[in-house]
Amino acid sequence: MALNLSRREALGVLGAIGAATASSAATSVAAGHVEVGRYVKRQGVHGRMTGAQAAAAALACEGVACVFGIPGAQSNEFWDALKARRVPYLLVTNESSASVMADAAARVTGQPGVFNVVPGPGLTNAMTGIGEALLDSVPIVGIITDVIQGPDAPLGQVHSLPNTALLRPLVKALIEVHHQAEIPGAIYQAFEIARSGEPGPVGIMISFPHFTAVWDYDQAPPPPRPLPFDENAYRQVLGHLSNRSRRVGIYAGLGCMDAGPALAAVAEMLQAPVATSVSGKGCIPDGHPLAVGWGYGKQGTRAAEKTFKDVDLVLAVGVRYSEVSTANYAIPPHNVIHVDANPNNLGRNVPTCVKLCADSQVFFDRLLADAPALQRPACPPLWKKIQDIRQVDHRENSVPKITRGVDPMYFLTQLRCALGPDELIFVDVTASTHWASEAITVQGPRRYFTPTNNQSMGWALPAAIGAQRVRPDRQVVSITGDGCFLMSAMELSTAARACLPVKFFVLDDGAYHYMQMLQEPVYRRTTATEIARINYAAFAQGVGLGYNEIGQNPDVGPGIARALATPGPLLTRVVISYEGREVRWLNALKSTYVSRLPTDAKVRMASRIGVRSLSRRPDDD
């Protein structure tokens, strides 16, 4: 039975417990108290131990690469158990980064990332990162060390916000632990839910007294959940795809990330061009002759837009047609077969002729097994068309067009050339985000990352740090705007402290230029977009990073080379301008937005633009 102690009372007895522990270690072992790990196997958690030890043991069984977070009074027992069990962990600077780093760890490894925070402010700080994982379909497990719960719980406990109610809307599932015996099973269940179907975050709420309580554990992980597959819908899919007069294109999302070879094989079998969502970049190599880049409307690459104009049947797999990937749902009209592991996504944002609930790998394997009915002859003219358009795009992106400072598109293409094909690239929410989606080619899965659907500014800095922690064998780079930098810059001290050699590039133009691009055409002025000027060299020195600066286009190549050759974490300021190059995504967004306004709103907008254009005042800020 859990002790009814407040956090302050629990702290008050820690000294006595510590003194007793040293003198009674042998007695404890004789009484059946074992060090964590004595009976821990990959097959499960077995033996007598505390709840904290059982939690660490269960995480070890899951092969967790790192637990991210900050210990607190409610969770010190858990963190001590992590150290005893040698479960890797990383102290973050702010809890907002803990969930983001867990997210990044999941994206680069394909396995659930893990974080731990205290309740109250620890949880609320972490909620933005949890929300990003939810909307981006990333499997993470958050262990929240809660206050004492129950009808006899004392009033006024520290951090006693309604933590369960706060977390529940942000996760696929919330598992509440009511007894220490439930801890390993809760962790196993959380991992299974996080990775099954459409992945996402799962929360575990454990009141801190359960971590110190002892139990005799004998719990194995559960078997994997069966994968869904709708046979009747699949037969309909075969009927459409076996019609060789239909010109098929494939739109692949994050759900295809670990099914890349099968996706490519299906594309070759159907002679179908493949476009990806932003999150799906890398599920087919950009060098594949049928890869056309991201999107397939006006917001995406030119190769995707032009190639899909010849398509009359889109096979959309593992993708949701979310707002960002479609520039506010600017989806070209096609017949669509929609395949996704989450039945709630099917047909929600686009009309479909067939809806199939299935795992992408299972679906592709079934298509390949039915190859005799689906195989199409090779189409070299299609390959050449795609190659020619992509080469034109590459040449266009690789030539500087902006001469006042650095051209961001040119910088992105040169950075891509300087990095190896396996390096990990994190891009923040900046005006350059959509240029990066066009210019940065990716030759394999889990190498390009951006906060797509929650658009969490400042995400890329902690995400890159978390990725470097679990993938020390890869070079990790982060590209962020100066506005995003302000939101999470102190986390760079974590990279310095942990000696994580991330290369941070901040694109500096002194403003929230993304907002300026949205405001100026509609309001003929900008409001609350100019930000503080930062001495980046002094900041880097203050947190323990090296420093580098790129100020003009001729120094882009040498400046990137300097950054990559410098040992340890490094901050590079890139002095940029956005004037002189179009953003296709933004143009598509504006067109869609205006076309959907009611007539009276269009009239008001036109009137405002006309009046302000005739009486311009220098009141931008």
HELIX and SHEET records of a PDB file:
HELIX    1   1 ARG A    7  GLY A   12  1                                   6    
HELIX    2   2 LEU A   14  SER A   23  1                                  10    
HELIX    3   3 ALA A   25  ALA A   30  1                                   6    
HELIX    4   4 GLY A   51  CYS A   61  1                                  11    
HELIX    5   5 ASN A   76  ARG A   85  1                                  10    
HELIX    6   6 GLU A   95  THR A  109  1                                  15    
HELIX    7   7 PRO A  121  ASP A  136  1                                  16    
HELIX    8   8 ASN A  163  LEU A  167  1                                   5    
HELIX    9   9 ARG A  168  LEU A  170  5                                   3    
HELIX   10  10 GLN A  180  GLU A  182  5                                   3    
HELIX   11  11 ILE A  183  ARG A  195  1                                  13    
HELIX   12  12 PRO A  209  THR A  212  1                                   4    
HELIX   13  13 GLU A  231  LEU A  241  1                                  11    
HELIX   14  14 LEU A  254  CYS A  256  5                                   3    
HELIX   15  15 GLY A  260  LEU A  270  1                                  11    
HELIX   16  16 ARG A  302  PHE A  308  1                                   7    
HELIX   17  17 PRO A  343  ASN A  345  5                                   3    
HELIX   18  18 SER A  360  ALA A  369  1                                  10    
HELIX   19  19 ALA A  371  LEU A  374  1                                   4    
HELIX   20  20 PRO A  380  SER A  398  1                                  19    
HELIX   21  21 PRO A  408  ALA A  418  1                                  11    
HELIX   22  22 THR A  433  ALA A  439  1                                   7    
HELIX   23  23 ALA A  460  VAL A  470  1                                  11    
HELIX   24  24 ASP A  482  SER A  488  1                                   7    
HELIX   25  25 ALA A  489  GLU A  491  5                                   3    
HELIX   26  26 LEU A  492  ALA A  498  1                                   7    
HELIX   27  27 HIS A  513  TYR A  523  1                                  11    
HELIX   28  28 TYR A  536  VAL A  543  1                                   8    
HELIX   29  29 ASN A  553  ASP A  555  5                                   3    
HELIX   30  30 VAL A  556  ALA A  565  1                                  10    
HELIX   31  31 ARG A  584  SER A  595  1                                  12    
HELIX   32  32 THR A  599  LEU A  614  1                                  16    
SHEET    1   A 3 VAL A  40  LYS A  41  0                                        
SHEET    2   A 3 GLY A  44  THR A  50 -1                                        
SHEET    3   A 3 VAL A 214  GLN A 219 -1                                        
SHEET    1   B 6 TYR A  89  LEU A  91  0                                        
SHEET    2   B 6 VAL A  67  GLY A  69  1                                        
SHEET    3   B 6 GLY A 113  VAL A 117  1                                        
SHEET    4   B 6 ILE A 140  ASP A 146  1                                        
SHEET    5   B 6 VAL A 202  SER A 207  1                                        
SHEET    6   B 6 ALA A 173  VAL A 177  1                                        
SHEET    1   C 6 ALA A 291  TRP A 294  0                                        
SHEET    2   C 6 VAL A 274  THR A 276  1                                        
SHEET    3   C 6 VAL A 248  ALA A 252  1                                        
SHEET    4   C 6 LEU A 313  VAL A 317  1                                        
SHEET    5   C 6 ASN A 335  ASP A 340  1                                        
SHEET    6   C 6 VAL A 354  CYS A 357  1                                        
SHEET    1   D 6 TYR A 448  PHE A 449  0                                        
SHEET    2   D 6 LEU A 424  VAL A 427  1                                        
SHEET    3   D 6 VAL A 476  GLY A 481  1                                        
SHEET    4   D 6 LYS A 503  ASP A 508  1                                        
SHEET    5   D 6 LEU A 570  VAL A 575  1                                        
SHEET    6   D 6 GLY A 546  ILE A 550  1                                        
END                                                                             
